Each structure stands twice: as structure tokens, then as C-alpha cells.
Amino acid sequence: MRRWILAAMFTASAAASAAGCAEGGSGNATTTLGTSSGGGGATGTGASTTGPGASTTGPGATTGVGGSAPDHAVINEISAKGADWIEIKNPGAGALDLGGHGLCDDVDPEAGAMCDLATIVRFPAGLMLPPGGYLLVVGNEPADAGAGPMVACLPDGGPATCFYATWKISASNGETVHLVDSSNAPVDEVHYPADAVPKGQTWGRLPDGTGSFGPNQPTPGAANAAP
């Protein structure tokens, strides 16, 4: 079976390129073929909750048993002003199989946090996210482009491969972003508050992958950093 592996690659040149872009970020990612395996969790408004046996500390903070990183993918950073994208991270020590998982926004932000299955982005079978790896979903793309994986992502900096979503996050009204498994059970859900950050900043976890959400520098495909 063909399997996609997204491996995070951090280079000085990519970081330098991204630093000069307000909506870009540091780091890069490539997609190769290979094999591996991985695993699955759920949430609340403005927060992200881990899977069985895990605990949550602080608004939006995610930790595993004994304070370790969770064993499932998390929504890690959201850009809703300027460039529109969502970054997913594997904060754990083992590779995760995201095949069949999906990312979606709300059916209607005013009706509450409900995953819009009509416009969900489904990841292909065999998509593997390595330990510490990132996956980028770029929003507000045309429907006829397909979901990907794509090699045309952000104009400057960021990963070399990504997926496309037709929807975008409402920066002015706020809404919830949902990461679900192949049966549409929630793995992670994060609320982007109305007018959370000014243009040129993103809403992300600090510390990267496990912390509470707050203003960030744009760092698609790389570790989150405070403004």
C-alpha cells in the first residue's frame, strides 16, 4: 500500500525566508513514501482535550498522562487574518496514521460547534505524521483544486506540501475548528475567538504542541513562538 509520510525539515534558509513574511513561518516539510503506524482523543470551547487517560491543564492546554505529550494529533496553530491556514502537529513520540481523518469548520458559527461534513478535508489512506511532524491545511481554496496533497502552499516559507480546504475561519466572528477521525469522532477541537489576534499574528499553542492558545508569530510547519 502506498503511504504518505510528512516529515518536518528545519533549515536555516527556510526559517530566514519565513521570517521576512508576515503570514509565513519558519520550517519546511516534504512528503515521501514509506510505512509506519500511529493512534487517536476530543474537546471544548477555546480548549483542546486529550484522549483516554489524559488530562487538560489551562485554557486550551493539552497534556498526556503524567504531563507527557498526548498520543494523538492536535490542532496547533490557526491563521485567520491574511493567509488562511491551520497547522496540525504530532506532539507524541510515535508516528500517527491520519488516513481517513478530517479537518472541518463549523456548519454555522452561530449555531454552535458542529463539524461541517459537507466541506470536510479528508486525508488520504496511509498518511503518516512522524513524531514532532506538522501538517498544513490551507483554507479558502477553490473546490475544483481538490484536497491534495499539494505542492503549492504558502507564497513564502512554510511546508513544501499541504492540503486544501474550501472554507476559511471567520476572524471577526470566531468559530471552532474540528479534527475528527475516520468515523467523525472528535480528536481535537479548538475555538478561534472573535478578533483573537491582529493581522500578522496567529492563534497557537505555547509551548508548541501542548500549551494553551494565545497570540503567536506565524510559524507554519515549525515550532510556535510568541510575537
N, C-alpha and C positions, 0 to 999 in steps of 0.2 A: 504494500500500500504506500502511496506517496504521502509523505508527511512534510508539512512546512514547519521550519524552526525559525523563530525570530530571535536573533542573538544581539544583545546590546553591545555596541562597539563605541568606546570612548576615545576620541583622538583630539590632539591639541588643535588641529586645523578646523575640525568640526565645531569645537567649542568656541574658537575665535570667530568663526563665521556667524554662529548663532548669537554671540554676544552683541553683534552690531545690528541685530534685528529686533524691533520692539516686540513683535509677536512670535518670533522664533525662539529657539532654545539651544542648549548645548547637547552634544552627544549625537549618535547616529545609530542606525540599526540596519541589518541586512537580513534577507530571507534566503535560507538554503534548504536542502533536503536532508532528512535524517530520521531517526527514531528516538522515542523516549516516552515517558508517561507522567501523569500527574493527578490532581484532585480538586474540591468544591466548596458555602455559607450564607447571610441575609441582613436587614437594617431598619433605619428610621429617619425622620426629617432632620437634615443637617448633620447626619451621622452615618457611620458605616459599622455594621456589626459582623463579627466573625462567625465561623461555623461552630459545630458541636464542641463543647468543652472549652471554648474560648471566652475571653472577657473583653469588655469595652471600657476604656478609660478616657474621660474628657470628651467634649463635643467633637464628634467625627473621628475620634481616635480608634485605631484598630490594633489589638494585640492578641497573640496566641496564648496558649497555656504557659503559665509561669513568666509572662511578659515577652515571650518569643514572638517572632513574626508569624502571621496567620498562614495556614496551609492552603489558601485559595487566592485567586487573583482579586485585586482591589482596584476601584476607580481611584486614580492617584492625583490627577490634575485636570482642570477644566478651563478652557479659554472660550469666553463667550462675547468678548468685545474685540473687534478687528477680525483676525483669523479665528475660525470656529473649529475647535478640536477637543477631543477627550483622550487622555492618556490612561492606559491600564497597566498595572505593574504586577509582577510576581514577586512578592516580598519574601517568599519562603526559600528553603534550601534545596528543594527538588523541582524538576521540570513539571509544568502543568499542561494538561491536554485541554485546549479551549475549543476543540472541534464541536460544533453544534451550539456553542454558547452564543449569546446575542447581546447587543447593546441597543437600548432604546430610550427615547424621552417619554414624556407624559402624553397620554391621549389628549388631555385638556388640562393645562396647569391649574385652571380654576376649579376643576372637578376633583382635584386631589391626585396623589401619586399613583398613577396607573400606567404600566408599560404599554406603549403603543405597538402592538404586534403587527399592525399593518405596514409599518415603516421600519421595523427592527432590522439591524445589521446582523446577519448570521455569519459566523466564522466557519471556514471550511473544515471538513473532517481531517484529522491529523495535524491541526495547527498546534504546535508546541511552543510554549513560552518558557524559556530557560530560567533558572534561578537568578533573580535580580533583573530579569529582562523586562522590556517595555513594549507595548503595542499601542499604536496611534490610530485613532479614528478621526478623520477629517470630516467636518459637517458642512451642510449647505451645498452639496454637490448634486449635479443633475442625475435623475433617476436612470437615464439610459447609459450612464457610465458603468453601472454595476457596482458591486461592493468591493471587489478586489480579491487578492492583494494588488495594490497599485504601486507604481514606482514614481508617479508624480504626486508629491505630498505637499510640503510647505515650500514657499518660494525661496526661503533662506534657512539653512540649518535644519535641525530635527532629523528624524529617521529617514532612511532611504526607501523604506517600504511602509505602507499604511493601508487602511481600509477607508471606504467612503460611506457616509450617511447622507440621506437626502434632507434630513431635518437639522435644525440648529437650536441651541439653547437660548431661551429668552433672557437676555441680560437685564432688561428693565423690569420684567415681571417675576423672574426666578422660576425654577422648576426642578424636578427630580430626574436624575439620570439613573437608569437601571441596567445592571449587568446580571443576566439570567443564564441558567444552564440550558441544556438541550430540551428539558421538559418545562421550561419557562419558570422554574422555581428561582427566587431571588438569590444571587450570590453576593451582590453588593449593591446598595442604593445610596446615592449621595444627593442631597439637596443643594442646589446653587441658589443662594439668596438673591432677592431683587437688588440690583445695583451693588453686588458684593464687592467689586473692585473697580478702579478706574481703568480706562484704556491703557494698554501697555503692561498690565498685570494679569495674573491668572489666579484661580482659586484652587489651592492644592494642599496636600498633607505635609506637615512639618512636625517631626522628622519624616523624611521621604519614606513612603510606603506604609507607615504605621501611625503617624501622628494625627492631630486634629487639623481640620481645614482652616486656612487663612490665606491672606494675600501672599502671592509668590512672584518671583521673576518668571517669565515664560521659559520653561526648560523642557520642551517636548523630546522624549526619548532619553532623558538624563535625570539625575537626582534633583529633586526640588530644592529651591533656595529662596530665602526671604528676600523681599525687594531691597 
